[in-house]
Structures are given as structure tokens and as C-alpha cells.
Amino acid sequence: MSALAEPVYTRPRIEWSAIFAGAIGAAGISFALHAFAVGIGLAVASTAPTWRDSSPGLWFLSGLYLLFVALAAFGFGGYIAGRMRAPLNADARDSQFGDGMHGLITWALAIVFTAILALGLAATGSRALAPNGGDAGAAQSVAGENIIASELDELFWSDRPIPDLTYRRAEAGRILLKSSSHDGVPQRDREYLTSVVAATTQAPPEAARERVDREIAAAGRELHRARVAGVLQAFFIGAALFVGAAVAWFAACEGGHEREANILPLWDWSFRRRAYPVRDVGRPL
């Protein structure tokens, strides 16, 4: 009697069901952790007009948190992608490479899912945070209102009733934004802004000029701080994503190893790995 032929599995090289499962799991964890961070104010930048704190300690803490999110989200997603693949009759090294590639594709797809969620929230939040320009249309300056809102408030302080400042405030915001440029605010713009402040607040010309110089200097400092915070945040995000790629690869390989060994560690409340007998295809236990 001839021995039974070894069964041959005909599976595609890429199993998208396992990849989508891992990507959705990673995106869900990442979104939940980032929502928690936003809730406790753990960010090096913000669109809130009253935000001013961007100390080096907060930068470092935010970077560590982004790294933690990458380890948790992509590690979990990569493990799911490797663990949920069907068993393969293949060389161990080839199987490990396939598991790692599934983890890497899961990492990329999870980034896409998270970016779509973030863009949707940003589009919703920007409408809530943007100043109401009424019928001014293009006259409103969202960047000026969000980054240097306090400087614009102080620029037009007055104890007298003043008319609608929608256009003047947006115009002053665009002038103050020039304080972060290499040449700074031109003298012509300074003189024009001084005349606008003097006419609006009924302040003496010398007091208006002093106020304009003070707020231009303050706006330059805040814009520089916001720019540094943005660069650091982009660096932290990029570094965390690269670490997440490596974590997803190795987590998927670990999930594939436990799949081949038929180890189910998550349902054993004693926190010990327990191996279960592997069932041969076509042969009852």
C-alpha cells in the first residue's frame, strides 16, 4: 500500500483578509490612543488660539508617546496579520519572509486608514476652530487667528466701542505673519498698521507705534515656536512610523511562528503559552 501523498496547499502569496484584519486593528488602536493623547493635551502643537506651551519636556514626552503608539498599534496589527494567515507547506525561511511581508503591508495599510480618519477629523475640527468672518469671505485669515490670536487681541485693545473688526483683524493677521520671514515686517507695513491701530482704538500715534512693534516681536516669537514644534512633530511621527514598520514585521513573524506551532497564548488566563495538537488534513483527531 502506497503512503498517502502529502497535501498541497494552493494559497495566494498575499492573503488580503489577514492584512485587512491587522490593518483595521492597528488603525483602531492608534486612533484610540491618539484620541486619548488629544484629550489630555499631549501634543507639541495645537490649533487652539490659547495654546502656548511647547517646552522641550513636552516635546520629549510627546515623542515617547508616539513611539509607544507605534509599538502598540503596529505590533498588534502585525501579529494579527501573521497569526490569521492559513498554514503553509513551505520552507521555514520562506514562510517567515511571507509573514514579515504581510506585517509590512499591514503597516502601510494601517497608515492609510489612520490618515483617512485624521483628515476627516481635521476637516471637521477646522470648521469649528476657524474664526467666523461673516460676509468677509477671503478677508478672513485662519492662520492669523489660530497662531497669533492673542497678539491680534492685544493689538486692538480699547476701552472705547469699536466697529466690526473682521476685515481689519484679518488684514493685521496677514501683516503679523510676515514677522516670521527672513526680512521681517517691512517699514511700510508697520506704518500702515500703526495708522490702522491708531484710527481704530483712538490711541495716540506714539502709543500705537509702540503697540505695533511689541506685537510684531511677540508674533515673531510665537510663529518661530510653532514652526519648531511642527518640525519636531513631523520628525517624531516619521521616526515612530519607521519603528512601527520594524515592529509590524517582527510581530507578524512571531504570529506566524505561533500559528505554525499551534500556540494560543491569549486564551490561557495563567499567562502561559499552551500548545495544542495539530490536526492533519483529512485525518480525524
Residue pairs with C-beta under 8 A, 6 or more apart in sequence:
4 282
6 89
7 89
7 281
7 282
8 89
9 86
9 87
9 88
9 89
11 86
11 88
13 98
14 101
14 102
14 105
15 84
15 85
15 86
15 102
17 84
18 80
18 81
18 82
18 84
18 85
18 102
19 81
19 102
19 105
19 106
19 109
20 109
21 80
21 81
21 84
22 76
22 77
22 78
22 79
22 80
22 81
22 82
22 84
22 102
22 103
22 106
22 110
22 252
23 77
23 81
23 106
23 109
23 110
23 112
23 113
24 110
24 113
25 76
25 77
25 80
26 73
26 74
26 76
26 77
26 78
26 106
26 107
26 110
26 113
26 248
27 73
27 77
27 110
27 113
27 114
27 117
29 69
29 72
29 73
29 76
29 77
30 69
30 73
30 110
30 114
31 114
31 117
33 68
33 69
33 72
33 73
34 69
34 118
37 43
37 62
37 65
37 69
42 58
42 61
42 62
42 65
43 62
43 233
44 54
44 58
44 59
44 62
44 229
44 232
44 233
44 236
45 51
45 54
45 226
45 229
45 230
45 233
47 125
47 126
47 129
47 146
48 129
48 146
49 145
49 146
49 149
49 150
50 149
50 150
52 150
52 222
54 225
54 226
54 228
54 229
59 229
59 232
59 236
62 233
62 236
63 232
63 236
63 239
63 240
66 236
66 237
66 239
66 240
67 236
67 239
67 240
67 243
69 240
70 240
70 241
70 243
70 244
70 247
71 243
71 244
71 247
73 110
73 244
74 106
74 107
74 110
74 244
74 245
74 247
74 248
74 251
75 247
75 248
75 251
76 251
77 103
77 106
77 107
77 110
77 248
77 251
78 102
78 103
78 106
78 107
78 247
78 248
78 249
78 250
78 251
78 252
78 255
79 251
79 252
79 254
79 255
80 106
80 255
81 99
81 102
81 103
81 105
81 106
81 248
81 252
81 255
82 99
82 100
82 102
82 103
82 251
82 252
82 253
82 254
82 255
82 256
82 257
82 259
83 255
83 256
83 258
83 259
84 255
85 98
85 99
85 102
85 256
85 259
87 259
87 260
88 95
88 98
90 98
95 256
95 260
96 253
96 256
96 257
98 256
99 252
99 253
99 255
99 256
99 257
100 249
100 250
100 252
100 253
102 252
103 248
103 249
103 250
103 251
103 252
103 253
103 255
104 245
104 248
104 249
104 252
106 248
106 252
107 244
107 245
107 248
107 249
111 241
126 142
129 146
130 140
130 142
130 145
130 146
131 140
131 142
131 145
133 139
133 140
133 166
133 170
134 164
134 166
136 166
136 167
136 170
139 166
139 167
139 170
139 171
140 166
140 170
141 169
141 170
141 171
141 173
141 174
141 177
143 173
143 177
144 152
144 169
144 170
144 172
144 173
144 174
144 176
144 177
145 152
145 169
145 170
145 173
147 177
147 222
147 223
147 226
148 173
148 176
148 177
148 218
148 219
148 222
148 223
151 176
151 215
151 218
151 219
151 222
152 169
152 172
152 173
152 176
152 215
154 211
154 215
154 218
155 172
155 176
155 193
155 197
155 211
155 212
155 215
156 162
156 165
156 168
156 169
156 172
156 197
156 200
156 201
157 201
158 200
158 201
158 202
158 203
160 201
160 202
162 200
162 201
163 200
165 200
168 196
168 200
171 196
172 193
172 196
172 197
175 185
175 189
175 192
175 193
176 185
176 215
176 216
176 219
177 219
177 223
178 184
178 185
178 186
178 189
179 185
179 216
179 217
179 219
179 220
179 223
180 219
180 220
180 223
180 224
180 227
184 216
184 220
185 193
185 216
190 209
190 212
190 213
190 216
193 212
194 205
194 208
194 209
194 212
195 208
197 203
197 208
197 211
197 212
198 204
198 205
198 208
201 208
203 211
258 264
258 265
258 273
261 275
262 275
262 276
262 277
262 278
263 273
263 274
263 275
263 276
264 274
264 276
265 271
265 272
265 273
265 274
268 274
277 285
279 285
